[in-house]
Structure formats: structure tokens, C-alpha cells
Amino acid sequence: MKKVCMADGKKRTLLRAMACGFVLAMVASMLPFAVSSEELPRHIVRLHVIANSDSQRDQAVKLKVRDAVLREAEQWVGDAETMEEANSILCVHLETLEKAANKALRENGFSESAAVRVTDQYFPTRDYEAFSLPAGKYRTLLVTIGEGKGKNWWCVVFPALCLPAAEERPEDALSLLPENQRELVKNPEKYRIKFKAVELYEELKKWLEL
């Protein structure tokens, strides 16, 4: 049995090495793009709202909570110019953001509470109406409603790409990003294959950590 386990372990190590080599070769072939994608999370704060459950009622109030948190966040991070500044401001105002989320729940007849914190989370490649973001680990304003077992909603707190004004003129919010990263976010159709390669690379890093 011990020999079998050792053989299985060597096989897994070999497979990981081969997979790592293959994906790294793909990423190396498009190094400038990969570097921009790796740097992008340093300039963005994501928003992640997780519903209590997948019931129609819980999913509907999730959007009410989202709107309340975005409105509250806009008051504090609207003038922020860097991710570090936005992150610090959000951390200082977590209590008021949580109060805004819970107020939305109470106004809609819910007894569940929301918990709000800032953390780092992995996100797959995500397409929005006016922009896309490659896979990676991003600083995240995480809002968990009740048991947090429902479908979630993602967007961006900084730059303020999820606010109504940004939906009308997303280029204004995107101007806060470095030019090379702004280009790949605004024109994802030009980089679709590269986005997928970066996602494979990020998934591989997660796998290697197991």
C-alpha cells in the first residue's frame, strides 16, 4: 500500500509540473498582457454581495442591499484616487456600510442581518456591460446576508464602475486605471483568448496550493 501511495504521489507531482509548464509557457508568450493582468487587482476594489438563499425573495432583497451599500460607499470613496485610498476609507466606514445594508433589509421586512468586511477574494473572468475584468485575486468589499448560501452579485466599488453615473460614462471611472490596464478592461473582445489563458494560470496557482 505504501508503494502505491508513493507512486500516486509522484504521478500527481509530475502532472502538476506538466500542467504548470504548459500554462506558464502560454502566459510567457504574452508576457506584457500577463503583467498588466497581474497588476490590475492592485488598482481595483470589487464588490461581492451574497444572498441568504436562492429563493426569489432573498434574491430580490440582495439587489436592494447592493444598491444601499453602493450609495453609502459612493459618499466615502467617490473622491478616492487610488485603490489604497479607497481600501482605507472602506475599512474605516465598515460599520456605516453594514448599517446601510441592514437598514435595507429591515425596510423590506427581513429579520436576517448582513455582515460587511474587506477581504481578498479570487474571481474568475467576468464580463460586465461596458467592461471586463480578468481572473485574479482582488481586494473585495464582501457583503454576506444571513447564511450567505444564495447566488451572489459582483461588481466594482473602486473605480466606481457600478454607480449610475459610471454606467453612463464608464470612461470617467476607468480613467483612474493605468493606461495599459484601462485598454484591456475597455476592449475585452480583443483579448478574449488571453483572458482565458490568465484564468487558467490563476486556477493552476490555486490548484498548486492544495
C-alpha positions in Angstrom: 0.0 0.0 0.0 2.8 2.4 0.9 4.4 1.8 -2.6 1.1 2.5 -4.3 0.7 5.8 -2.3 4.2 6.9 -3.2 3.6 6.1 -6.9 0.4 8.1 -6.8 2.2 11.0 -5.2 4.9 11.0 -7.8 2.2 10.9 -10.5 0.4 13.9 -9.1 3.6 15.8 -8.8 4.5 15.0 -12.4 1.0 16.0 -13.6 1.2 19.3 -11.7 4.7 20.0 -13.1 3.5 19.3 -16.7 0.3 21.5 -16.3 2.3 24.2 -14.7 4.9 24.2 -17.5 2.2 24.3 -20.2 0.3 27.2 -18.7 3.4 29.1 -17.8 4.6 28.7 -21.5 1.2 30.2 -22.6 1.5 33.1 -20.2 5.1 33.7 -21.1 4.2 34.0 -24.8 2.1 37.0 -24.0 4.1 38.5 -21.1 3.1 42.2 -21.4 -0.6 41.2 -21.2 0.0 38.9 -18.3 1.9 41.6 -16.4 -1.0 44.0 -16.9 -3.5 41.4 -15.7 -1.4 40.6 -12.7 -1.2 44.3 -11.8 -4.8 45.2 -12.4 -6.1 43.9 -9.0 -3.8 46.4 -7.3 -5.9 49.2 -8.7 -9.5 47.8 -8.1 -11.8 47.1 -5.2 -14.5 44.6 -6.1 -18.0 44.3 -4.5 -19.3 40.9 -3.7 -22.9 40.6 -2.3 -24.0 37.1 -1.3 -27.7 36.4 -0.7 -29.1 34.5 2.2 -30.6 31.8 -0.2 -31.7 31.3 -3.8 -35.3 32.0 -3.0 -36.9 34.6 -5.2 -37.5 36.8 -2.1 -33.9 36.6 -0.9 -32.5 37.2 -4.4 -34.7 40.3 -4.8 -33.6 41.8 -1.5 -30.0 41.1 -2.3 -30.3 43.8 -5.0 -31.8 46.2 -2.5 -28.9 45.7 -0.2 -26.5 46.1 -3.1 -28.0 49.4 -4.0 -27.9 50.6 -0.4 -24.2 49.6 0.0 -23.2 51.3 -3.3 -25.0 54.5 -2.3 -23.2 54.6 1.0 -19.9 53.6 -0.4 -20.1 56.4 -3.0 -20.3 59.0 -0.2 -16.9 57.8 1.1 -14.9 56.6 -1.9 -16.2 59.0 -4.5 -13.1 61.2 -4.3 -10.6 58.4 -3.8 -7.8 58.4 -6.4 -6.1 55.1 -5.6 -7.1 51.6 -4.6 -5.1 52.0 -1.3 -7.0 55.2 -0.5 -10.4 53.6 -1.3 -9.4 50.5 0.7 -8.5 52.5 3.8 -11.7 54.6 3.6 -13.9 51.5 3.3 -12.2 49.9 6.3 -12.9 53.0 8.4 -16.5 53.0 7.3 -17.4 49.3 7.5 -19.9 50.0 10.4 -21.8 52.6 8.4 -21.8 50.3 5.3 -23.2 47.5 7.4 -25.8 49.7 8.9 -26.9 50.7 5.4 -27.2 47.0 4.4 -29.2 46.1 7.4 -31.5 49.2 7.0 -32.3 47.9 3.5 -33.1 44.5 5.0 -35.4 45.9 7.7 -37.2 48.3 5.3 -38.0 45.2 3.2 -39.3 43.1 6.1 -36.3 40.9 6.6 -35.1 39.7 10.0 -31.7 38.5 8.7 -28.6 40.6 9.2 -25.8 41.5 6.8 -22.1 41.3 7.7 -19.7 43.6 5.8 -15.9 43.2 5.7 -13.0 43.9 3.4 -11.0 40.8 2.3 -9.1 39.3 -0.6 -11.1 37.0 -2.9 -10.4 35.1 -6.1 -12.7 36.0 -9.1 -12.9 34.2 -12.4 -13.0 36.3 -15.6 -16.1 38.5 -15.5 -17.9 40.4 -18.3 -20.0 43.5 -17.5 -21.9 45.7 -19.9 -19.2 48.2 -20.5 -16.0 46.4 -19.4 -14.5 43.1 -18.4 -12.1 42.0 -15.7 -9.6 39.1 -15.9 -9.4 36.4 -13.3 -7.4 37.0 -10.2 -7.4 37.8 -6.5 -8.9 41.2 -5.8 -9.4 43.3 -2.7 -13.1 42.9 -2.0 -15.9 44.6 -0.1 -17.8 41.5 0.9 -21.4 41.7 2.0 -22.9 38.5 3.3 -26.7 38.4 4.0 -27.9 35.9 6.6 -26.5 32.4 6.0 -24.9 33.5 2.7 -25.9 30.4 0.8 -27.5 32.1 -2.2 -26.3 33.3 -5.6 -24.0 36.3 -5.4 -23.6 39.6 -7.2 -20.3 41.0 -8.3 -19.2 44.4 -9.5 -16.6 47.2 -8.7 -16.6 49.7 -5.9 -13.4 51.4 -7.0 -13.2 52.8 -9.6 -16.9 53.4 -9.2 -18.0 51.4 -12.2 -21.3 50.2 -10.7 -22.8 53.5 -10.0 -25.4 55.0 -12.4 -23.1 57.9 -13.4 -20.4 55.4 -14.3 -22.8 53.3 -16.4 -23.5 56.4 -18.5 -19.8 57.5 -18.8 -17.7 54.4 -17.8 -14.6 56.1 -19.3 -14.6 58.6 -16.5 -14.2 55.9 -13.8 -11.8 53.9 -15.9 -9.5 57.0 -16.2 -8.3 56.1 -12.7 -6.7 53.0 -14.0 -3.2 53.0 -15.6 -3.4 53.3 -19.4 -2.3 49.7 -20.3 -4.8 48.2 -17.9 -7.6 50.6 -19.0 -7.2 49.2 -22.5 -7.7 45.6 -21.6 -10.7 46.3 -19.4 -12.4 48.5 -22.0 -11.8 46.2 -25.0 -12.1 42.6 -23.8 -13.1 41.3 -27.2 -9.5 41.9 -28.4 -8.1 39.8 -25.5 -10.6 37.0 -25.1 -8.1 34.2 -25.6 -5.5 35.9 -23.4 -8.1 36.4 -20.7 -8.8 32.7 -20.7 -5.1 31.9 -20.5 -4.7 34.1 -17.5 -7.7 32.4 -15.9 -6.1 29.0 -16.4 -2.9 30.4 -14.9 -4.8 31.6 -11.8 -6.7 28.4 -11.5 -3.4 26.5 -11.7 -2.0 28.6 -8.9 -5.0 27.7 -6.7 -4.6 24.0 -7.6 -0.9 24.0 -6.7 -1.7 25.4 -3.3 -3.8 22.4 -2.4 
